[in-house]
Amino acid sequence: MGNCCSDTGGGMAAVGGTAGLSYNAAASSNDAVDWFLKSRGYLGLFSQIELSFSAADLRDRDVLSKSDPMLVVYMKARDGALVEVGRTEVVLNSLNPTWITKHIITYQFEVVQTLVFRIYDVDTQFHNVDVKMLKLDEQQFLGEATCTLSQIVTRKNRSLTLDLVRREETITSITEESNPSNRPKHCGKLTVHAEECINSKTTTELILRCSDLDCKDLFSRNDPFLVISKIVESGTHIPVCKTEVLKNETKPTWKSVFLNIQQVGSKDSPLIIECFNFNSNGKHDLIGKVQKSLADLEKLHSSGQGQNLFLPTAAGNNNHKILNSQLFVDKFSESVQYTFLDYLAGGFELNFMVAVDFTASNGNPRLPDSLHYLDPSGRPNAYQRAILDVGEVLQVYDSDKRFPAWGFGARPIDGPVSHCFNLNGSNSYCEVEGIPGIMMAYTSALHNVNLAGPTLFGPVISNAALIAGQSLANHGQKYFVLLIITDGVVTDLQETKDALVKASDLPLSILIIGVGGADFKEMEILDADKGERLESSTGRVASRDIVQFVPLKDVQNGEISVVQALLAELPSQFLTYMRTRDIQPCT
């Protein structure tokens, strides 16, 4: 029926302009933040979500007919201000409208995206005015509802029904505010349905190979890896994918990489493929690069031919030195793959776990300069802030909200130093109720343990791996996320590597936040983003990267969210685990 309305639905009709799709850039993420994160390798999940709306039992504000409702969608900005995303058409004479207009919002896993929906009864005199031009203070307010985008997409049918409420606009005293007549009044229900746009699911698998790479190392061969970046309108290169590092290779063939069409823009969007020689100091040598679109790479694969790499010359960007080295596409295949949101809709959950560092290097908790100091004003310390911020995002994906919580590096009263003790003080169970339960257990532990040391991660990781392994054995649809908050460099580095390599085969990811002013460079070894995969003491290599490490001091200037930096890779780690084991969501 296109944009038409049927009379059978309560005399519904679309007025105020053409109904259809609406997209608002304000709903997207901040470009500067995105660039900062992506330039450091933090590649988050960005899926386009189409929202559709219907309501039931709306208040009737018209005397001779029923209300003519219009829905306005807002997103709450970081400062708490509401930013309008868009408006629907007006549905005439209906208390149970189903709006035609859809709104597309960019879903970001690592951000709590709060939505506010307000419904207005549009006065008859404005029915010929474009909805974008309507002044909302001239319309009758019918009710509002609020939720987060994650609450919608985690529902199995991706539909969420909310109670509409209406608060009296004028409350003149505390007495009146406590009066039941001034409390939120129910004004019907709003149902919001989410659909993931199909282009988010179109994935290209590439196996890339290079020949005759110029040697950059003096006494050995190259350790090459590839970085694939897209070119945005400003000409800036934004990394979207990279390969593993291969040691001592001049003719490398890398493992498959997967590019989402959503990441690159379109099949014809230009991509820069750069080949680097890995250096442990982070200053990687550029061996050469090519500029090709996915369509170009598909042609290279079909022809079996290679593309010569080039290096920019000092003369300018348009002058290149063509190299003998070539890039080959050994595999190019397109498929519609299950997405992170498909698994959520199929019943998979993310189970949050937390481990807190109680070593003596944090300082005396009774003194204001301690990282564990409990400010009487209620201002959270670095540990509390990390728990609150990460927990706020992850708790939505955990249905029972019972979170395992541990401490390490402390001596319980009249006991030896423990490197993994239950934060709640129990000897038999480690779970607490919700984020408030973690906060209460943390505060209680500060009064019941003596800070000690050293800083050992191995026991905590092994405990988390045990829980993940038990869930896997019971065929649970769960993926576990362990947050470790620490003020110092780990002292059992090899034992930690062994535990991480073993855990890489389990449904588990580990997030590490470094608080305080310590030099955390050694900790970056645990995060495979910075180089090659971890290797155990027996020579076994981790099956995948499961660690994301972020030092708080690097991102605490207020511009970048620690949560964004920390959680950005979690969906891709989840998908790598599911896809390599051919685990499919229930439909």
C-alpha positions as CSV (number, residue, x, y, z in Angstrom):
1,M,0.0,0.0,0.0
2,G,3.0,2.3,0.1
3,N,2.3,5.4,2.0
4,C,-1.5,4.9,2.0
5,C,-3.6,4.3,5.1
6,S,-6.5,1.9,5.4
7,D,-9.9,2.9,6.8
8,T,-10.1,-0.4,8.6
9,G,-7.6,0.6,11.1
10,G,-9.8,3.2,12.8
11,G,-10.0,5.8,10.1
12,M,-6.2,6.2,10.0
13,A,-4.8,8.7,7.4
14,A,-1.3,10.2,7.0
15,V,-1.2,13.9,6.9
16,G,1.5,16.5,7.3
17,G,3.8,15.4,4.5
18,T,4.9,12.0,3.0
19,A,5.4,9.3,5.6
20,G,8.4,7.1,5.2
21,L,11.9,6.7,6.6
22,S,13.6,9.3,8.7
23,Y,17.3,9.4,9.6
24,N,18.8,12.0,11.9
25,A,22.6,12.5,12.1
26,A,22.2,13.7,15.7
27,A,21.3,10.2,16.6
28,S,24.7,9.0,15.3
29,S,27.9,8.9,17.4
30,N,30.2,11.8,17.8
31,D,32.6,11.9,14.8
32,A,35.5,13.1,16.8
33,V,35.1,10.4,19.4
34,D,34.6,7.8,16.7
35,W,37.8,8.9,15.0
36,F,39.8,8.9,18.3
37,L,38.6,5.4,19.1
38,K,39.0,4.0,15.6
39,S,42.5,5.5,15.2
40,R,43.6,3.6,18.3
41,G,42.1,0.3,17.0
42,Y,38.8,0.5,19.0
43,L,36.3,-0.6,16.3
44,G,32.8,-0.6,17.8
45,L,29.6,-2.1,16.6
46,F,27.5,0.3,14.5
47,S,24.3,-1.2,13.2
48,Q,21.4,0.7,11.5
49,I,18.2,0.0,13.4
50,E,14.8,0.8,11.9
51,L,12.2,1.7,14.6
52,S,8.4,1.4,13.9
53,F,5.7,2.5,16.3
54,S,2.1,1.8,17.3
55,A,0.0,2.9,20.3
56,A,-3.1,1.7,22.1
57,D,-5.7,3.3,24.4
58,L,-4.6,6.9,23.9
59,R,-6.4,9.6,25.8
60,D,-9.2,11.2,23.7
61,R,-8.7,15.0,23.8
62,D,-11.1,15.9,21.0
63,V,-14.8,16.7,21.7
64,L,-16.5,15.7,18.5
65,S,-13.9,13.1,17.2
66,K,-11.0,11.1,18.4
67,S,-7.4,12.4,18.9
68,D,-5.1,12.9,15.9
69,P,-1.8,11.6,17.3
70,M,1.8,12.3,16.2
71,L,4.9,10.7,17.8
72,V,8.1,12.6,18.4
73,V,11.3,10.7,19.0
74,Y,14.2,12.1,21.1
75,M,17.6,10.7,22.1
76,K,19.2,11.9,25.3
77,A,22.6,13.4,24.7
78,R,25.6,13.0,27.0
79,D,24.8,16.2,28.9
80,G,21.2,15.0,29.5
81,A,19.6,17.3,26.9
82,L,17.0,15.8,24.5
83,V,17.9,15.8,20.8
84,E,15.0,15.4,18.5
85,V,15.5,12.4,16.1
86,G,12.3,12.8,14.1
87,R,8.5,12.9,13.9
88,T,5.9,10.5,12.5
89,E,3.0,11.5,10.3
90,V,-0.3,12.5,12.0
91,V,-2.9,9.7,12.1
92,L,-6.4,11.1,12.0
93,N,-9.1,10.2,14.4
94,S,-7.5,7.2,16.1
95,L,-6.8,6.2,19.7
96,N,-4.9,3.1,18.5
97,P,-2.6,4.4,15.8
98,T,0.0,2.5,13.8
99,W,2.3,5.0,12.3
100,I,3.8,4.5,8.8
101,T,6.9,6.6,9.3
102,K,10.0,4.7,10.5
103,H,13.1,6.2,12.1
104,I,16.6,4.8,11.6
105,I,19.0,5.1,14.5
106,T,22.6,3.9,14.7
107,Y,22.9,1.3,17.5
108,Q,26.1,1.4,19.5
109,F,26.7,-1.5,21.8
110,E,29.1,0.4,24.0
111,V,26.9,3.4,24.6
112,V,23.7,3.7,26.7
113,Q,21.3,5.2,24.2
114,T,18.3,6.6,26.1
115,L,15.2,7.3,23.9
116,V,12.2,9.4,24.9
117,F,8.9,9.2,23.0
118,R,6.3,11.9,23.2
119,I,2.8,11.7,21.6
120,Y,0.8,14.8,20.7
121,D,-2.7,15.4,19.5
122,V,-2.4,17.7,16.5
123,D,-5.1,20.3,16.3
124,T,-7.3,20.3,13.2
125,Q,-6.1,23.7,12.0
126,F,-2.5,22.3,11.6
127,H,-3.4,19.2,9.5
128,N,-2.1,20.8,6.3
129,V,1.2,21.8,7.9
130,D,4.3,19.7,7.4
131,V,5.0,17.9,10.7
132,K,8.5,19.3,10.8
133,M,7.1,22.8,11.0
134,L,4.6,22.1,13.8
135,K,5.2,23.9,17.1
136,L,4.8,21.3,19.8
137,D,3.7,23.8,22.5
138,E,0.6,24.5,20.3
139,Q,-0.4,20.8,20.3
140,Q,-2.0,18.8,23.1
141,F,0.4,16.5,25.0
142,L,-1.0,12.9,25.3
143,G,1.8,11.1,27.1
144,E,5.5,10.0,27.0
145,A,7.6,6.9,27.5
146,T,11.3,6.2,27.8
147,C,13.6,3.3,27.4
148,T,17.1,2.5,26.1
149,L,17.7,1.2,22.6
150,S,19.4,-1.9,24.1
151,Q,16.2,-2.8,25.9
152,I,14.4,-3.0,22.6
153,V,17.0,-5.0,20.6
154,T,17.5,-7.5,23.4
155,R,13.9,-8.6,23.3
156,K,13.4,-11.9,21.5
157,N,10.8,-10.4,19.1
158,R,12.6,-7.0,19.2
159,S,9.3,-5.4,20.3
160,L,8.9,-3.5,23.6
161,T,5.6,-2.2,25.0
162,L,5.9,0.8,27.3
163,D,3.3,2.6,29.5
164,L,2.7,6.1,28.4
165,V,2.6,8.6,31.3
166,R,1.7,12.2,31.7
167,R,3.1,14.4,34.4
168,E,1.2,17.5,35.4
169,E,3.2,20.4,34.2
170,T,2.8,22.6,37.3
171,I,3.7,21.4,40.7
172,T,3.8,24.3,43.1
173,S,4.8,22.6,46.4
174,I,6.2,19.5,47.9
175,T,2.8,18.7,49.4
176,E,1.2,18.8,46.0
177,E,4.0,16.8,44.5
178,S,3.4,14.0,47.0
179,N,-0.3,14.1,46.2
180,P,-1.4,11.0,44.2
181,S,-3.2,13.2,41.7
182,N,0.1,14.8,40.7
183,R,2.0,11.5,40.2
184,P,2.5,10.1,36.6
185,K,-0.9,9.2,35.0
186,H,-1.1,6.3,32.7
187,C,-2.2,7.4,29.2
188,G,-2.2,4.2,27.1
189,K,0.6,2.1,25.8
190,L,3.3,2.5,23.1
191,T,4.9,-0.4,21.3
192,V,8.3,0.1,19.6
193,H,9.6,-2.5,17.2
194,A,13.2,-2.7,16.0
195,E,14.5,-4.2,12.7
196,E,18.2,-4.4,11.8
197,C,18.7,-3.0,8.3
198,I,19.7,-5.8,6.0
199,N,22.9,-4.2,4.7
200,S,24.3,-4.6,8.2
201,K,24.4,-8.4,7.6
202,T,26.1,-8.4,4.2
203,T,29.7,-9.5,4.9
204,T,32.6,-10.0,2.6
205,E,35.3,-12.6,3.4
206,L,38.7,-11.9,2.0
207,I,41.9,-13.9,2.0
208,L,44.7,-11.6,1.0
209,R,48.3,-12.4,0.0
210,C,51.4,-10.4,-0.9
211,S,54.4,-11.3,-2.9
212,D,58.0,-10.1,-2.9
213,L,57.7,-7.6,0.0
214,D,60.6,-5.2,0.3
215,C,62.6,-6.2,3.5
216,K,62.5,-3.5,6.2
217,D,64.5,-5.4,8.9
218,L,68.3,-5.4,8.8
219,F,69.0,-8.8,10.2
220,S,65.7,-10.7,9.5
221,R,62.7,-10.9,7.2
222,N,59.6,-8.7,7.7
223,D,56.8,-9.3,10.2
224,P,54.0,-8.1,8.0
225,F,50.4,-7.3,8.7
226,L,47.6,-5.4,6.8
227,V,45.4,-2.5,7.8
228,I,42.3,-1.8,5.8
229,S,40.8,1.7,6.1
230,K,37.9,3.5,4.5
231,I,38.2,7.1,3.2
232,V,35.6,9.5,4.5
233,E,34.6,12.7,2.7
234,S,37.3,14.8,4.4
235,G,39.9,12.5,3.0
236,T,40.7,11.1,6.4
237,H,41.5,7.3,6.6
238,I,39.6,5.4,9.3
239,P,40.8,1.9,10.1
240,V,38.0,-0.8,9.9
241,C,39.9,-4.0,9.9
242,K,43.4,-5.5,10.2
243,T,45.1,-8.9,9.8
244,E,47.3,-10.8,12.2
245,V,51.1,-10.3,12.2
246,L,53.0,-13.0,10.4
247,K,56.6,-13.6,11.4
248,N,59.6,-13.6,9.0
249,E,57.6,-13.5,5.8
250,T,58.2,-11.9,2.4
251,K,55.3,-13.8,0.7
252,P,52.6,-13.7,3.4
253,T,49.1,-15.2,3.2
254,W,46.9,-14.0,6.0
255,K,43.9,-15.6,7.6
256,S,40.4,-14.5,6.5
257,V,39.2,-11.0,7.3
258,F,35.6,-10.1,7.3
259,L,34.3,-6.7,6.1
260,N,30.8,-5.6,6.8
261,I,29.2,-3.5,4.1
262,Q,28.0,-1.2,6.9
263,Q,31.7,-0.6,7.9
264,V,32.9,0.4,4.5
265,G,29.9,2.3,3.2
266,S,29.2,0.5,-0.1
267,K,30.9,-2.0,-2.5
268,D,32.2,0.9,-4.5
269,S,33.6,3.0,-1.6
270,P,37.4,3.4,-1.9
271,L,39.5,1.5,0.6
272,I,43.2,1.9,1.5
273,I,45.0,-1.4,2.1
274,E,48.4,-0.8,3.8
275,C,51.0,-3.4,4.5
276,F,53.2,-2.7,7.5
277,N,56.2,-4.3,9.1
278,F,55.5,-4.8,12.8
279,N,57.7,-3.2,15.4
280,S,57.3,-3.9,19.1
281,N,57.8,-0.1,19.8
282,G,54.6,0.6,17.9
283,K,56.3,2.5,15.1
284,H,55.5,0.2,12.3
285,D,57.2,0.6,8.9
286,L,55.0,1.1,5.9
287,I,56.0,-1.4,3.2
288,G,53.4,-0.3,0.6
289,K,49.8,0.2,-0.1
290,V,47.0,0.0,-2.6
291,Q,43.7,1.8,-3.0
292,K,40.8,-0.4,-4.1
293,S,37.1,-0.8,-3.5
294,L,35.5,-4.1,-2.7
295,A,34.3,-4.2,-6.3
296,D,37.9,-3.8,-7.5
297,L,39.1,-6.6,-5.1
298,E,36.4,-8.9,-6.5
299,K,37.7,-8.3,-10.0
300,L,41.3,-9.0,-8.9
301,H,40.1,-12.3,-7.4
302,S,38.2,-13.2,-10.6
303,S,41.2,-12.4,-12.8
304,G,43.8,-14.1,-10.5
305,Q,46.1,-11.1,-11.1
306,G,47.9,-9.0,-8.5
307,Q,48.0,-5.3,-7.9
308,N,51.3,-3.6,-7.4
309,L,51.8,-1.8,-4.1
310,F,53.0,1.8,-4.1
311,L,54.7,4.2,-1.7
312,P,54.0,7.9,-1.6
313,T,57.0,10.1,-2.5
314,A,58.1,13.3,-0.9
315,A,57.0,15.2,-4.1
316,G,53.3,14.9,-3.0
317,N,50.3,12.7,-2.7
318,N,49.9,12.3,-6.4
319,N,53.4,11.0,-6.9
320,H,53.9,7.4,-6.1
321,K,56.7,4.9,-6.3
322,I,55.4,1.7,-7.8
323,L,56.8,-1.4,-6.1
324,N,57.5,-4.9,-7.4
325,S,55.5,-6.2,-4.4
326,Q,51.9,-7.2,-5.3
327,L,48.7,-7.8,-3.5
328,F,46.6,-10.8,-4.4
329,V,43.0,-11.7,-3.4
330,D,42.9,-15.5,-3.0
331,K,39.3,-15.5,-1.7
332,F,36.4,-13.1,-2.2
333,S,33.0,-14.3,-1.0
334,E,29.9,-12.5,0.1
335,S,27.2,-13.8,2.5
336,V,24.5,-12.7,4.9
337,Q,25.9,-13.6,8.3
338,Y,24.2,-13.7,11.6
339,T,24.8,-10.4,13.5
340,F,25.4,-9.7,17.1
341,L,21.8,-8.5,17.4
342,D,20.6,-11.8,15.8
343,Y,22.2,-13.7,18.6
344,L,20.6,-11.4,21.2
345,A,17.2,-11.9,19.6
346,G,17.8,-15.6,19.6
347,G,18.2,-15.7,23.4
348,F,21.9,-15.3,24.0
349,E,23.0,-13.2,27.0
350,L,26.1,-11.4,28.2
351,N,26.9,-12.3,31.8
352,F,28.8,-9.6,33.7
353,M,31.6,-10.5,36.2
354,V,33.9,-8.1,38.1
355,A,37.2,-8.4,39.9
356,V,38.7,-5.5,42.0
357,D,42.3,-4.9,42.9
358,F,42.9,-4.6,46.7
359,T,46.7,-4.5,46.7
360,A,48.4,-2.1,49.0
361,S,49.7,0.1,46.2
362,N,46.2,1.6,46.1
363,G,46.9,3.5,49.3
364,N,45.2,3.6,52.6
365,P,41.4,3.7,51.9
366,R,40.9,6.0,54.9
367,L,43.0,8.7,53.2
368,P,41.8,11.0,50.4
369,D,44.8,10.2,48.1
370,S,43.9,6.5,48.0
371,L,42.3,5.1,44.9
372,H,39.9,3.3,47.2
373,Y,38.9,6.4,49.2
374,L,35.2,6.6,49.9
375,D,34.3,10.2,49.5
376,P,31.7,11.3,52.2
377,S,30.1,13.5,49.5
378,G,29.2,10.4,47.6
379,R,31.4,11.1,44.7
380,P,32.5,7.7,43.3
381,N,36.2,6.8,43.2
382,A,37.9,5.3,40.1
383,Y,36.9,1.8,41.0
384,Q,33.3,2.7,41.7
385,R,33.1,4.8,38.5
386,A,34.4,1.9,36.4
387,I,31.9,-0.6,37.9
388,L,29.0,1.8,37.4
389,D,29.8,2.8,33.9
390,V,30.6,-0.6,32.5
391,G,27.8,-2.2,34.5
392,E,25.3,0.3,33.2
393,V,25.9,-0.9,29.7
394,L,26.2,-4.7,30.3
395,Q,23.4,-5.2,32.8
396,V,20.8,-4.9,30.1
397,Y,22.1,-8.0,28.4
398,D,21.9,-10.2,31.6
399,S,18.4,-11.3,32.5
400,D,18.9,-12.4,36.1
401,K,21.3,-9.6,36.9
402,R,23.2,-11.8,39.4
403,F,26.9,-10.9,39.0
404,P,29.9,-12.8,40.2
405,A,32.2,-10.4,42.1
406,W,35.7,-11.0,43.4
407,G,38.5,-9.2,45.0
408,F,42.2,-10.0,44.8
409,G,45.5,-9.0,46.5
410,A,44.1,-8.6,50.0
411,R,44.3,-10.3,53.4
412,P,40.9,-11.1,55.0
413,I,40.9,-10.4,58.7
414,D,42.9,-13.1,60.5
415,G,43.6,-14.9,57.2
416,P,46.4,-15.3,54.5
417,V,46.6,-13.1,51.4
418,S,43.9,-14.2,48.9
419,H,44.2,-13.7,45.1
420,C,40.6,-14.4,44.5
421,F,38.0,-13.9,47.3
422,N,34.3,-13.4,47.1
423,L,33.5,-9.7,47.3
424,N,30.3,-10.4,49.3
425,G,32.3,-12.1,52.1
426,S,30.7,-15.5,51.5
427,N,32.7,-18.7,51.5
428,S,30.2,-20.5,49.3
429,Y,28.9,-18.2,46.6
430,C,30.3,-15.3,44.6
431,E,27.2,-13.7,43.1
432,V,25.6,-10.4,44.1
433,E,22.3,-8.8,43.1
434,G,22.7,-6.2,40.4
435,I,25.1,-3.2,40.2
436,P,24.0,-1.9,43.6
437,G,24.9,-5.3,45.0
438,I,28.4,-5.0,43.6
439,M,28.8,-1.5,45.1
440,M,27.6,-2.6,48.5
441,A,29.9,-5.7,48.5
442,Y,32.9,-3.5,47.4
443,T,32.2,-1.0,50.2
444,S,31.9,-3.8,52.8
445,A,35.1,-5.5,51.6
446,L,37.1,-2.3,52.2
447,H,36.1,-2.5,55.9
448,N,36.8,-6.2,56.2
449,V,40.1,-6.8,54.4
450,N,43.7,-5.5,54.7
451,L,45.3,-4.4,51.5
452,A,48.3,-6.5,50.6
453,G,49.7,-7.9,47.3
454,P,51.2,-8.8,44.9
455,T,49.0,-8.2,41.8
456,L,48.0,-11.6,40.4
457,F,45.4,-12.0,37.6
458,G,45.7,-15.8,37.1
459,P,43.4,-17.0,39.9
460,V,40.6,-14.6,39.0
461,I,40.8,-15.4,35.3
462,S,40.8,-19.1,36.1
463,N,37.6,-18.7,38.3
464,A,35.8,-16.8,35.5
465,A,36.9,-19.5,33.0
466,L,35.5,-22.2,35.3
467,I,32.1,-20.6,35.3
468,A,32.2,-20.1,31.5
469,G,33.3,-23.7,31.0
470,Q,30.4,-25.0,33.1
471,S,27.9,-23.0,31.2
472,L,29.3,-24.3,27.9
473,A,29.1,-27.9,29.1
474,N,25.4,-27.3,30.0
475,H,24.8,-25.8,26.5
476,G,23.9,-22.4,28.0
477,Q,23.3,-19.5,25.7
478,K,25.6,-17.3,27.6
479,Y,28.8,-15.3,26.9
480,F,30.7,-14.0,29.9
481,V,32.5,-10.7,30.3
482,L,35.0,-10.3,33.2
483,L,35.9,-6.7,34.2
484,I,39.3,-6.5,36.0
485,I,40.1,-3.1,37.6
486,T,43.7,-2.7,38.7
487,D,46.1,0.0,39.8
488,G,49.3,-1.8,38.8
489,V,51.1,-4.0,36.4
490,V,50.5,-7.7,36.8
491,T,53.3,-9.6,38.5
492,D,52.3,-13.1,37.3
493,L,52.6,-12.3,33.7
494,Q,53.3,-15.8,32.3
495,E,50.7,-17.4,34.6
496,T,48.2,-14.8,33.3
497,K,49.1,-15.5,29.7
498,D,48.6,-19.2,30.3
499,A,45.2,-18.6,31.8
500,L,44.2,-16.3,28.9
501,V,45.3,-18.8,26.3
502,K,43.3,-21.5,27.9
503,A,40.3,-19.2,28.3
504,S,40.4,-18.2,24.6
505,D,38.5,-21.4,23.8
506,L,35.6,-20.4,26.1
507,P,32.7,-18.0,25.7
508,L,34.6,-15.3,27.7
509,S,36.0,-11.8,27.1
510,I,38.2,-9.9,29.6
511,L,38.1,-6.2,30.0
512,I,40.9,-4.5,32.0
513,I,40.8,-0.9,33.3
514,G,44.1,0.5,34.6
515,V,43.5,3.2,37.3
516,G,46.0,5.5,38.9
517,G,49.3,6.8,37.5
518,A,51.2,3.6,37.0
519,D,53.0,2.9,33.8
520,F,50.8,0.2,32.1
521,K,52.9,-0.4,29.0
522,E,53.6,-4.0,30.0
523,M,49.9,-4.6,30.3
524,E,49.4,-3.9,26.6
525,I,51.1,-7.2,25.9
526,L,47.9,-8.9,27.1
527,D,45.9,-7.1,24.5
528,A,46.5,-8.6,21.1
529,D,45.4,-5.4,19.4
530,K,48.9,-4.2,20.0
531,G,50.6,-7.0,18.2
532,E,50.6,-10.8,17.9
533,R,48.4,-13.3,19.8
534,L,49.4,-14.5,23.3
535,E,51.5,-17.6,23.7
536,S,51.4,-19.9,26.7
537,S,54.5,-21.4,28.5
538,T,53.9,-24.6,26.5
539,G,54.0,-22.8,23.1
540,R,50.2,-22.9,22.6
541,V,48.8,-19.8,20.9
542,A,45.5,-18.2,21.9
543,S,42.7,-19.2,19.5
544,R,41.5,-15.6,19.5
545,D,41.9,-12.2,21.2
546,I,39.8,-12.0,24.3
547,V,41.4,-9.1,26.1
548,Q,40.7,-5.4,25.9
549,F,42.9,-3.1,28.0
550,V,42.4,0.6,28.6
551,P,44.4,2.8,31.0
552,L,41.9,5.3,32.6
553,K,44.4,8.2,32.5
554,D,44.5,8.0,28.6
555,V,40.8,8.7,28.2
556,Q,39.7,10.5,31.3
557,N,39.9,14.1,29.9
558,G,36.1,14.1,29.4
559,E,36.1,13.8,25.7
560,I,36.3,10.0,25.4
561,S,34.2,7.5,27.3
562,V,36.2,4.8,29.0
563,V,33.3,2.5,28.5
564,Q,33.3,3.2,24.7
565,A,37.0,2.4,24.5
566,L,36.7,-0.7,26.6
567,L,33.6,-2.3,25.2
568,A,34.1,-1.4,21.5
569,E,35.6,-4.8,20.6
570,L,33.3,-7.0,22.6
571,P,30.7,-7.6,19.9
572,S,33.4,-8.7,17.4
573,Q,35.0,-11.0,20.0
574,F,31.6,-12.5,20.7
575,L,31.0,-13.0,16.9
576,T,34.4,-14.5,16.4
577,Y,33.7,-17.1,19.1
578,M,30.2,-17.9,17.6
579,R,31.3,-18.1,14.0
580,T,34.5,-20.1,14.4
581,R,32.4,-22.7,16.3
582,D,29.5,-22.5,13.9
583,I,27.1,-21.6,16.7
584,Q,23.9,-20.2,15.3
585,P,21.1,-18.3,17.1
586,C,17.8,-19.9,17.7
587,T,15.1,-18.5,15.3
